[in-house]
Amino acid sequence: MSRPSWLQALLRPNIASLQPYSSARDDFKGEAEVWLDANENPYPQHGLNRYPDPLAGALREKLAAIKGQPAESLFLGHGSDECIDLLLRAFCRPGQDAIIVQPPTYGMYRVSAAIQDAQIIEVPLSEDFQPRLDALKASYSESTKLLFFCSPNNPTGNAIAGEAILEAADAFEGITVVDEAYIDYCPDRSLLPQLAQHPRLVILQTLSKAWGLAAVRVGLAWAHPAVVAVLNSIKPPYNMSSPSVQAALAQLSNTAQLHERGEVLASIDERCNLYEALQELPLVQHVYPSQANFLLVRFANPKQVYEALLKKGIVTRDRSTLIHCEGCLRITVGTPDENQRLLQALSEMDA
Ligand SMILES: *Cc1c(COP(=O)(O)O)cnc(C)c1O
């Protein structure tokens, strides 16, 4: 496939000219009776002795069909974290290029950038966790290659308005990455239907949250087919293991559409119940509205609350050191039983 000139210009020069590794399973893809091309052990009967399909084609087709997008727009990574890492490696020259992050947000953008030695430009969200478009636009430069949005945002829980993201993306000459890890809790907020109109957009999704497959490690990056081809050319040849792909396929064919399983609606119901119940507690100063499967909750003394919950066997995430998150714990919505235990434990503490 010929690569568009805007992409050729954005890529690191060494990636733009990369001759990718061609694995045995790339060189020959057909059916055969005797496989003597990949130095595998031919004896085991457990079905795990052969290298997997480098592109996990069956899973890719299935996910593309579920989301109503062409498979060539989908890259599959070992979790979204691999997708984030590969984006950094494709676009950011170490010591020269930069990414923009909007804290408080997911920590991996910053860590992947630090590993790549890319500069990190912070344009914090406003106090009500909305993007500051003027400040964003003022931070763009030729060496700014990636702009990260997270919607719904972790740890705040709010979905960001699609119009704001697209306005920022259209004004940006680099790649805008929208991390939609929690989008299956608010599918109508997804920007995936806009992808075809915005070639420099990359949308990250994952099977780790609503799909309930965190252990399986499947991350999705939806992008222009030429961007997908670049990611495929720089990933480790066999990044998707056969057991993971099999497990994912088995779950996807059980459910076809996620909402048929009812778990997403149950979690949303429980989130609403928890949102109400937490506000009744004297200990709680504020509960932020959420479109995801967690709540950001403000306490006067978050460290004490965290420790007291831990003593009762309940683990939450202390986010109180992040900008605009003073006093806040991030609490995942559990089963009705687990949420009841949380509320009980909190109500037994002194305000
Ligand atoms: C949990 C989470 C992910 C998931 O990463 P995986 O590697 O796919 O498990 C990605 N982004 C955000 C914002 C998350 O909260």
The ligand as a Tripos MOL2 file, in Angstrom:
@<TRIPOS>MOLECULE
LIG
   15    15     1     0     0
SMALL
NO_CHARGES

@<TRIPOS>ATOM
      1 C1         -7.3130    0.3210   31.8060 C.3       1 LIG1
      2 C2         -6.9190    1.3210   30.7700 C.ar      1 LIG1
      3 C3         -6.3120    0.9200   29.5850 C.ar      1 LIG1
      4 C4         -6.1540   -0.5390   29.3420 C.3       1 LIG1
      5 O1         -4.9690   -0.9490   28.9590 O.3       1 LIG1
      6 P1         -4.7880   -2.4550   28.4810 P.3       1 LIG1
      7 O2         -3.3330   -2.4810   28.2350 O.co2     1 LIG1
      8 O3         -5.6060   -2.6150   27.2220 O.co2     1 LIG1
      9 O4         -5.2650   -3.3710   29.5650 O.co2     1 LIG1
     10 C5         -5.9840    1.8710   28.6500 C.ar      1 LIG1
     11 N1         -6.2610    3.1680   28.8560 N.ar      1 LIG1
     12 C6         -6.8730    3.5780   29.9750 C.ar      1 LIG1
     13 C7         -7.2150    5.0140   30.1330 C.3       1 LIG1
     14 C8         -7.2040    2.6800   30.9670 C.ar      1 LIG1
     15 O5         -7.7900    3.0990   32.1000 O.3       1 LIG1
@<TRIPOS>BOND
     1     1     2 1
     2     2     3 ar
     3     2    14 ar
     4     3     4 1
     5     3    10 ar
     6     4     5 1
     7     5     6 1
     8     6     7 2
     9     6     8 1
    10     6     9 1
    11    10    11 ar
    12    11    12 ar
    13    12    13 1
    14    12    14 ar
    15    14    15 1
@<TRIPOS>SUBSTRUCTURE
     1 LIG1         1 GROUP 0 **** ****
